[in-house]
Amino acid sequence: MSKRVELNQPAPDFTLADFKGSEVSLSNFRGKKNILLVFNRGFF
């Protein structure tokens, strides 16, 4: 089971595929840009 993310704390690093299938890690943007994550549940 994953550890719960606490409020007002930096997000843990993770890697996901972007819309083109390329892997992108959160750490690639840390300190450079603001990030908005959207998880579409059941969206295909």
CORVENBEL-V736683 format. One record per residue. N is the residue number from 1. RES is the residue in one small letter. D_CENTER is the distance of its C-alpha to the mean C-alpha in Angstrom with 1 decimal. Layout:
n=N res=RES d_center=D_CENTER
n=N res=RES d_center=D_CENTER
This chain:
n=1 res=m d_center=17.7
n=2 res=s d_center=14.4
n=3 res=k d_center=14.9
n=4 res=r d_center=14.2
n=5 res=v d_center=12.0
n=6 res=e d_center=14.8
n=7 res=l d_center=15.1
n=8 res=n d_center=15.5
n=9 res=q d_center=13.8
n=10 res=p d_center=11.1
n=11 res=a d_center=7.9
n=12 res=p d_center=8.4
n=13 res=d d_center=7.4
n=14 res=f d_center=6.0
n=15 res=t d_center=6.9
n=16 res=l d_center=7.1
n=17 res=a d_center=10.0
n=18 res=d d_center=10.3
n=19 res=f d_center=13.3
n=20 res=k d_center=15.7
n=21 res=g d_center=14.7
n=22 res=s d_center=13.7
n=23 res=e d_center=11.2
n=24 res=v d_center=8.6
n=25 res=s d_center=7.2
n=26 res=l d_center=5.5
n=27 res=s d_center=9.1
n=28 res=n d_center=10.6
n=29 res=f d_center=10.1
n=30 res=r d_center=10.9
n=31 res=g d_center=14.2
n=32 res=k d_center=14.5
n=33 res=k d_center=12.8
n=34 res=n d_center=11.5
n=35 res=i d_center=8.1
n=36 res=l d_center=8.3
n=37 res=l d_center=5.9
n=38 res=v d_center=8.6
n=39 res=f d_center=9.2
n=40 res=n d_center=12.8
n=41 res=r d_center=14.8
n=42 res=g d_center=17.6
n=43 res=f d_center=17.1
n=44 res=f d_center=18.5
